[in-house]
Amino acid sequence: MKKIALSVLFIALSFLSFSQKSSWAEAKKFHSLMSSTFHPAEEGNFAPLKEKCDSLAWAAEAWSKSAIPSDYKEKETKEVLATLVKQTKGIKEAVKKKATDAELKKLIIEAHDSFHKIIGECRKEEKH
């Protein structure tokens, strides 16, 4: 339980930092779609994910083609963005193939984890 609480805290702090400092428009667009699909899926509502899976894949692709801001580690960010593109395309295909909710939940969690890896681990350390 302690490990879960720490993970939730880390994700919350990463997001807070991201939302306050980021001017990366493509990242913000992706985040908007991710939050509107991931959070309902967490609660068992897969309708938003099914409705927006095309947009989610498109936003990941657009994000991956955008210029990486200087406060991100370029190599790592590109690698995780490439993974995210594959994951969101996988979600889109799974929806088209009428995958089970359990399969969709697994896929959206993986994509959500990649998103947080980009906004957290791929950022350069701030110098004080």
KOLDO-104727 format. One record per residue: x, y, z of N, C-alpha, C in turn; residue number from 1. Coordinates in nm, 3 decimals. Example, Ala and Ser with C-alpha at 12.3 -4.5 7.8 and 13.67 -1.06 7.14 Angstrom:
+---------+---------+---------+---------+---------+---------+---------+---------+---------+-----+
|     n.u |     n.v |     n.w |    ca.u |    ca.v |    ca.w |     c.u |     c.v |     c.w | num |
+---------+---------+---------+---------+---------+---------+---------+---------+---------+-----+
|   1.319 |  -0.569 |   0.780 |   1.230 |  -0.450 |   0.780 |   1.320 |  -0.330 |   0.780 |   1 |
|   1.285 |  -0.225 |   0.708 |   1.367 |  -0.106 |   0.714 |   1.290 |   0.003 |   0.787 |   2 |
+---------+---------+---------+---------+---------+---------+---------+---------+---------+-----+
This chain:
+---------+---------+---------+---------+---------+---------+---------+---------+---------+-----+
|     n.u |     n.v |     n.w |    ca.u |    ca.v |    ca.w |     c.u |     c.v |     c.w | num |
+---------+---------+---------+---------+---------+---------+---------+---------+---------+-----+
|   0.082 |  -0.119 |   0.000 |   0.000 |   0.000 |   0.000 |   0.087 |   0.126 |   0.000 |   1 |
|   0.195 |   0.123 |   0.076 |   0.286 |   0.237 |   0.083 |   0.347 |   0.266 |  -0.054 |   2 |
|   0.381 |   0.158 |  -0.126 |   0.439 |   0.172 |  -0.259 |   0.340 |   0.237 |  -0.356 |   3 |
|   0.214 |   0.199 |  -0.347 |   0.111 |   0.257 |  -0.432 |   0.094 |   0.405 |  -0.400 |   4 |
|   0.090 |   0.439 |  -0.272 |   0.074 |   0.578 |  -0.231 |   0.190 |   0.663 |  -0.281 |   5 |
|   0.311 |   0.611 |  -0.273 |   0.427 |   0.684 |  -0.322 |   0.421 |   0.702 |  -0.473 |   6 |
|   0.375 |   0.600 |  -0.543 |   0.361 |   0.609 |  -0.689 |   0.259 |   0.716 |  -0.726 |   7 |
|   0.147 |   0.717 |  -0.658 |   0.044 |   0.817 |  -0.684 |   0.098 |   0.957 |  -0.656 |   8 |
|   0.171 |   0.973 |  -0.548 |   0.230 |   1.102 |  -0.514 |   0.328 |   1.147 |  -0.621 |   9 |
|   0.414 |   1.056 |  -0.667 |   0.511 |   1.089 |  -0.771 |   0.440 |   1.134 |  -0.899 |  10 |
|   0.336 |   1.062 |  -0.938 |   0.261 |   1.096 |  -1.060 |   0.197 |   1.234 |  -1.044 |  11 |
|   0.138 |   1.258 |  -0.928 |   0.072 |   1.387 |  -0.904 |   0.174 |   1.501 |  -0.910 |  12 |
|   0.288 |   1.483 |  -0.847 |   0.391 |   1.587 |  -0.849 |   0.448 |   1.607 |  -0.988 |  13 |
|   0.466 |   1.499 |  -1.063 |   0.515 |   1.510 |  -1.201 |   0.418 |   1.590 |  -1.285 |  14 |
|   0.289 |   1.558 |  -1.270 |   0.188 |   1.629 |  -1.348 |   0.184 |   1.776 |  -1.309 |  15 |
|   0.188 |   1.804 |  -1.181 |   0.184 |   1.942 |  -1.135 |   0.300 |   2.020 |  -1.194 |  16 |
|   0.417 |   1.961 |  -1.188 |   0.535 |   2.024 |  -1.245 |   0.518 |   2.044 |  -1.396 |  17 |
|   0.468 |   1.942 |  -1.463 |   0.445 |   1.949 |  -1.607 |   0.349 |   2.061 |  -1.642 |  18 |
|   0.235 |   2.065 |  -1.574 |   0.131 |   2.161 |  -1.610 |   0.172 |   2.304 |  -1.579 |  19 |
|   0.257 |   2.323 |  -1.480 |   0.298 |   2.458 |  -1.444 |   0.412 |   2.511 |  -1.532 |  20 |
|   0.498 |   2.423 |  -1.579 |   0.618 |   2.467 |  -1.649 |   0.613 |   2.446 |  -1.800 |  21 |
|   0.534 |   2.354 |  -1.847 |   0.541 |   2.315 |  -1.986 |   0.469 |   2.411 |  -2.078 |  22 |
|   0.535 |   2.443 |  -2.186 |   0.469 |   2.520 |  -2.291 |   0.466 |   2.436 |  -2.419 |  23 |
|   0.489 |   2.306 |  -2.405 |   0.492 |   2.213 |  -2.517 |   0.347 |   2.184 |  -2.555 |  24 |
|   0.298 |   2.255 |  -2.656 |   0.156 |   2.250 |  -2.694 |   0.110 |   2.109 |  -2.728 |  25 |
|   0.192 |   2.033 |  -2.800 |   0.154 |   1.897 |  -2.839 |   0.142 |   1.805 |  -2.717 |  26 |
|   0.226 |   1.828 |  -2.618 |   0.219 |   1.749 |  -2.495 |   0.089 |   1.782 |  -2.420 |  27 |
|   0.054 |   1.907 |  -2.417 |  -0.069 |   1.948 |  -2.349 |  -0.192 |   1.890 |  -2.419 |  28 |
|  -0.192 |   1.891 |  -2.552 |  -0.303 |   1.835 |  -2.629 |  -0.315 |   1.685 |  -2.600 |  29 |
|  -0.202 |   1.615 |  -2.601 |  -0.204 |   1.472 |  -2.572 |  -0.255 |   1.449 |  -2.430 |  30 |
|  -0.206 |   1.527 |  -2.336 |  -0.247 |   1.510 |  -2.197 |  -0.398 |   1.526 |  -2.182 |  31 |
|  -0.453 |   1.622 |  -2.251 |  -0.597 |   1.643 |  -2.245 |  -0.674 |   1.518 |  -2.290 |  32 |
|  -0.631 |   1.460 |  -2.400 |  -0.694 |   1.338 |  -2.450 |  -0.668 |   1.219 |  -2.358 |  33 |
|  -0.545 |   1.210 |  -2.308 |  -0.512 |   1.099 |  -2.218 |  -0.598 |   1.105 |  -2.093 |  34 |
|  -0.608 |   1.221 |  -2.033 |  -0.685 |   1.229 |  -1.908 |  -0.834 |   1.203 |  -1.932 |  35 |
|  -0.884 |   1.242 |  -2.048 |  -1.027 |   1.222 |  -2.076 |  -1.060 |   1.078 |  -2.115 |  36 |
|  -0.958 |   0.997 |  -2.137 |  -0.981 |   0.855 |  -2.168 |  -0.933 |   0.763 |  -2.057 |  37 |
|  -0.819 |   0.795 |  -1.998 |  -0.760 |   0.710 |  -1.894 |  -0.843 |   0.708 |  -1.766 |  38 |
|  -0.877 |   0.825 |  -1.716 |  -0.947 |   0.830 |  -1.587 |  -1.084 |   0.762 |  -1.591 |  39 |
|  -1.163 |   0.782 |  -1.695 |  -1.288 |   0.704 |  -1.702 |  -1.262 |   0.553 |  -1.710 |  40 |
|  -1.159 |   0.513 |  -1.786 |  -1.127 |   0.370 |  -1.798 |  -1.087 |   0.312 |  -1.663 |  41 |
|  -1.018 |   0.391 |  -1.582 |  -0.982 |   0.345 |  -1.447 |  -1.107 |   0.308 |  -1.367 |  42 |
|  -1.214 |   0.381 |  -1.394 |  -1.340 |   0.360 |  -1.321 |  -1.433 |   0.262 |  -1.392 |  43 |
|  -1.385 |   0.201 |  -1.502 |  -1.464 |   0.101 |  -1.573 |  -1.549 |   0.156 |  -1.687 |  44 |
|  -1.531 |   0.284 |  -1.720 |  -1.605 |   0.346 |  -1.830 |  -1.512 |   0.356 |  -1.951 |  45 |
|  -1.531 |   0.267 |  -2.047 |  -1.441 |   0.262 |  -2.163 |  -1.497 |   0.338 |  -2.284 |  46 |
|  -1.616 |   0.394 |  -2.271 |  -1.677 |   0.467 |  -2.384 |  -1.588 |   0.582 |  -2.432 |  47 |
|  -1.534 |   0.668 |  -2.343 |  -1.448 |   0.776 |  -2.392 |  -1.324 |   0.725 |  -2.466 |  48 |
|  -1.265 |   0.618 |  -2.417 |  -1.147 |   0.561 |  -2.483 |  -1.184 |   0.510 |  -2.622 |  49 |
|  -1.295 |   0.441 |  -2.631 |  -1.340 |   0.387 |  -2.760 |  -1.374 |   0.500 |  -2.857 |  50 |
|  -1.433 |   0.606 |  -2.806 |  -1.472 |   0.719 |  -2.891 |  -1.352 |   0.803 |  -2.936 |  51 |
|  -1.250 |   0.811 |  -2.852 |  -1.138 |   0.902 |  -2.879 |  -1.009 |   0.831 |  -2.915 |  52 |
|  -1.012 |   0.699 |  -2.939 |  -0.887 |   0.627 |  -2.966 |  -0.816 |   0.678 |  -3.091 |  53 |
|  -0.892 |   0.719 |  -3.194 |  -0.828 |   0.776 |  -3.314 |  -0.756 |   0.906 |  -3.280 |  54 |
|  -0.823 |   0.991 |  -3.205 |  -0.765 |   1.120 |  -3.167 |  -0.643 |   1.101 |  -3.078 |  55 |
|  -0.649 |   1.004 |  -2.989 |  -0.537 |   0.975 |  -2.900 |  -0.414 |   0.933 |  -2.981 |  56 |
|  -0.434 |   0.846 |  -3.079 |  -0.323 |   0.801 |  -3.165 |  -0.270 |   0.918 |  -3.248 |  57 |
|  -0.361 |   0.999 |  -3.301 |  -0.321 |   1.114 |  -3.380 |  -0.239 |   1.212 |  -3.295 |  58 |
|  -0.284 |   1.238 |  -3.174 |  -0.215 |   1.333 |  -3.086 |  -0.076 |   1.281 |  -3.047 |  59 |
|  -0.064 |   1.152 |  -3.025 |   0.068 |   1.094 |  -2.994 |   0.162 |   1.109 |  -3.112 |  60 |
|   0.111 |   1.085 |  -3.232 |   0.191 |   1.100 |  -3.354 |   0.235 |   1.246 |  -3.371 |  61 |
|   0.142 |   1.339 |  -3.353 |   0.176 |   1.482 |  -3.365 |   0.279 |   1.522 |  -3.261 |  62 |
|   0.263 |   1.472 |  -3.139 |   0.359 |   1.502 |  -3.032 |   0.497 |   1.451 |  -3.068 |  63 |
|   0.503 |   1.329 |  -3.123 |   0.632 |   1.270 |  -3.155 |   0.705 |   1.344 |  -3.267 |  64 |
|   0.630 |   1.416 |  -3.350 |   0.690 |   1.489 |  -3.462 |   0.724 |   1.634 |  -3.426 |  65 |
|   0.684 |   1.676 |  -3.308 |   0.708 |   1.814 |  -3.267 |   0.850 |   1.833 |  -3.213 |  66 |
|   0.892 |   1.957 |  -3.209 |   1.025 |   1.989 |  -3.156 |   1.027 |   1.965 |  -3.005 |  67 |
|   1.132 |   1.900 |  -2.960 |   1.147 |   1.869 |  -2.819 |   1.208 |   1.990 |  -2.749 |  68 |
|   1.141 |   2.041 |  -2.646 |   1.196 |   2.157 |  -2.573 |   1.331 |   2.125 |  -2.509 |  69 |
|   1.407 |   2.227 |  -2.486 |   1.544 |   2.211 |  -2.434 |   1.548 |   2.156 |  -2.291 |  70 |
|   1.436 |   2.159 |  -2.219 |   1.438 |   2.107 |  -2.083 |   1.406 |   1.957 |  -2.077 |  71 |
|   1.407 |   1.891 |  -2.193 |   1.387 |   1.746 |  -2.201 |   1.512 |   1.681 |  -2.257 |  72 |
|   1.538 |   1.559 |  -2.215 |   1.649 |   1.480 |  -2.268 |   1.604 |   1.428 |  -2.405 |  73 |
|   1.669 |   1.475 |  -2.510 |   1.622 |   1.449 |  -2.646 |   1.616 |   1.300 |  -2.681 |  74 |
|   1.722 |   1.227 |  -2.658 |   1.726 |   1.086 |  -2.697 |   1.619 |   1.005 |  -2.623 |  75 |
|   1.613 |   1.020 |  -2.492 |   1.517 |   0.945 |  -2.412 |   1.374 |   0.982 |  -2.447 |  76 |
|   1.351 |   1.111 |  -2.469 |   1.217 |   1.157 |  -2.502 |   1.171 |   1.099 |  -2.635 |  77 |
|   1.258 |   1.102 |  -2.736 |   1.224 |   1.045 |  -2.867 |   1.190 |   0.897 |  -2.855 |  78 |
|   1.268 |   0.825 |  -2.776 |   1.246 |   0.681 |  -2.760 |   1.111 |   0.652 |  -2.696 |  79 |
|   1.079 |   0.725 |  -2.590 |   0.952 |   0.700 |  -2.521 |   0.835 |   0.749 |  -2.605 |  80 |
|   0.852 |   0.859 |  -2.677 |   0.746 |   0.904 |  -2.766 |   0.718 |   0.801 |  -2.875 |  81 |
|   0.823 |   0.738 |  -2.928 |   0.804 |   0.633 |  -3.029 |   0.724 |   0.516 |  -2.969 |  82 |
|   0.756 |   0.481 |  -2.846 |   0.681 |   0.376 |  -2.777 |   0.536 |   0.418 |  -2.759 |  83 |
|   0.514 |   0.541 |  -2.719 |   0.380 |   0.592 |  -2.697 |   0.297 |   0.588 |  -2.827 |  84 |
|   0.359 |   0.624 |  -2.937 |   0.290 |   0.618 |  -3.067 |   0.245 |   0.474 |  -3.095 |  85 |
|   0.335 |   0.379 |  -3.075 |   0.301 |   0.238 |  -3.097 |   0.189 |   0.194 |  -3.003 |  86 |
|   0.196 |   0.238 |  -2.878 |   0.094 |   0.200 |  -2.780 |  -0.043 |   0.255 |  -2.818 |  87 |
|  -0.048 |   0.381 |  -2.858 |  -0.178 |   0.441 |  -2.892 |  -0.234 |   0.382 |  -3.021 |  88 |
|  -0.146 |   0.348 |  -3.115 |  -0.193 |   0.279 |  -3.236 |  -0.246 |   0.140 |  -3.198 |  89 |
|  -0.181 |   0.076 |  -3.102 |  -0.227 |  -0.053 |  -3.053 |  -0.364 |  -0.044 |  -2.988 |  90 |
|  -0.386 |   0.064 |  -2.915 |  -0.518 |   0.087 |  -2.854 |  -0.623 |   0.103 |  -2.963 |  91 |
|  -0.591 |   0.182 |  -3.062 |  -0.683 |   0.206 |  -3.173 |  -0.719 |   0.073 |  -3.242 |  92 |
|  -0.620 |  -0.009 |  -3.267 |  -0.644 |  -0.139 |  -3.331 |  -0.726 |  -0.231 |  -3.240 |  93 |
|  -0.695 |  -0.229 |  -3.112 |  -0.768 |  -0.313 |  -3.017 |  -0.915 |  -0.273 |  -3.011 |  94 |
|  -0.942 |  -0.144 |  -3.014 |  -1.081 |  -0.097 |  -3.013 |  -1.152 |  -0.146 |  -3.139 |  95 |
|  -1.085 |  -0.134 |  -3.254 |  -1.146 |  -0.178 |  -3.380 |  -1.174 |  -0.327 |  -3.379 |  96 |
|  -1.088 |  -0.404 |  -3.311 |  -1.105 |  -0.550 |  -3.304 |  -1.196 |  -0.592 |  -3.189 |  97 |
|  -1.256 |  -0.492 |  -3.124 |  -1.349 |  -0.515 |  -3.013 |  -1.285 |  -0.595 |  -2.898 |  98 |
|  -1.166 |  -0.549 |  -2.858 |  -1.096 |  -0.609 |  -2.745 |  -1.180 |  -0.596 |  -2.619 |  99 |
|  -1.153 |  -0.682 |  -2.524 |  -1.226 |  -0.677 |  -2.397 |  -1.186 |  -0.551 |  -2.320 | 100 |
|  -1.270 |  -0.514 |  -2.226 |  -1.238 |  -0.398 |  -2.141 |  -1.109 |  -0.422 |  -2.064 | 101 |
|  -1.086 |  -0.544 |  -2.021 |  -0.963 |  -0.576 |  -1.947 |  -0.841 |  -0.554 |  -2.036 | 102 |
|  -0.849 |  -0.592 |  -2.162 |  -0.737 |  -0.570 |  -2.254 |  -0.716 |  -0.421 |  -2.279 | 103 |
|  -0.825 |  -0.349 |  -2.297 |  -0.814 |  -0.204 |  -2.319 |  -0.756 |  -0.134 |  -2.196 | 104 |
|  -0.796 |  -0.178 |  -2.079 |  -0.744 |  -0.116 |  -1.956 |  -0.593 |  -0.137 |  -1.946 | 105 |
|  -0.547 |  -0.256 |  -1.977 |  -0.403 |  -0.285 |  -1.974 |  -0.329 |  -0.194 |  -2.072 | 106 |
|  -0.383 |  -0.177 |  -2.191 |  -0.318 |  -0.095 |  -2.293 |  -0.316 |   0.053 |  -2.257 | 107 |
|  -0.426 |   0.104 |  -2.203 |  -0.429 |   0.247 |  -2.168 |  -0.340 |   0.275 |  -2.046 | 108 |
|  -0.329 |   0.179 |  -1.956 |  -0.237 |   0.196 |  -1.842 |  -0.093 |   0.204 |  -1.892 | 109 |
|  -0.057 |   0.118 |  -1.986 |   0.079 |   0.120 |  -2.040 |   0.109 |   0.254 |  -2.109 | 110 |
|   0.012 |   0.304 |  -2.187 |   0.031 |   0.433 |  -2.255 |   0.039 |   0.547 |  -2.152 | 111 |
|  -0.044 |   0.538 |  -2.050 |  -0.042 |   0.640 |  -1.944 |   0.093 |   0.640 |  -1.873 | 112 |
|   0.147 |   0.523 |  -1.848 |   0.279 |   0.513 |  -1.784 |   0.387 |   0.577 |  -1.873 | 113 |
|   0.378 |   0.557 |  -2.004 |   0.474 |   0.618 |  -2.096 |   0.462 |   0.769 |  -2.094 | 114 |
|   0.339 |   0.819 |  -2.092 |   0.318 |   0.963 |  -2.083 |   0.388 |   1.019 |  -1.959 | 115 |
|   0.368 |   0.954 |  -1.846 |   0.430 |   1.004 |  -1.722 |   0.581 |   0.988 |  -1.724 | 116 |
|   0.630 |   0.889 |  -1.794 |   0.775 |   0.874 |  -1.807 |   0.832 |   0.994 |  -1.883 | 117 |
|   0.762 |   1.036 |  -1.987 |   0.810 |   1.150 |  -2.065 |   0.810 |   1.277 |  -1.979 | 118 |
|   0.700 |   1.306 |  -1.915 |   0.693 |   1.433 |  -1.841 |   0.770 |   1.430 |  -1.710 | 119 |
|   0.809 |   1.311 |  -1.666 |   0.885 |   1.299 |  -1.542 |   1.031 |   1.266 |  -1.567 | 120 |
|   1.057 |   1.143 |  -1.606 |   1.194 |   1.094 |  -1.619 |   1.272 |   1.153 |  -1.737 | 121 |
|   1.203 |   1.196 |  -1.841 |   1.272 |   1.249 |  -1.959 |   1.307 |   1.397 |  -1.946 | 122 |
|   1.263 |   1.457 |  -1.839 |   1.297 |   1.598 |  -1.819 |   1.438 |   1.608 |  -1.760 | 123 |
|   1.507 |   1.712 |  -1.799 |   1.640 |   1.736 |  -1.744 |   1.627 |   1.785 |  -1.601 | 124 |
|   1.727 |   1.754 |  -1.522 |   1.729 |   1.800 |  -1.382 |   1.739 |   1.951 |  -1.380 | 125 |
|   1.662 |   2.012 |  -1.291 |   1.673 |   2.157 |  -1.275 |   1.798 |   2.190 |  -1.196 | 126 |
|   1.867 |   2.291 |  -1.240 |   1.987 |   2.337 |  -1.170 |   1.949 |   2.452 |  -1.080 | 127 |
|   1.988 |   2.442 |  -0.955 |   1.954 |   2.546 |  -0.856 |   2.070 |   2.637 |  -0.831 | 128 |
+---------+---------+---------+---------+---------+---------+---------+---------+---------+-----+
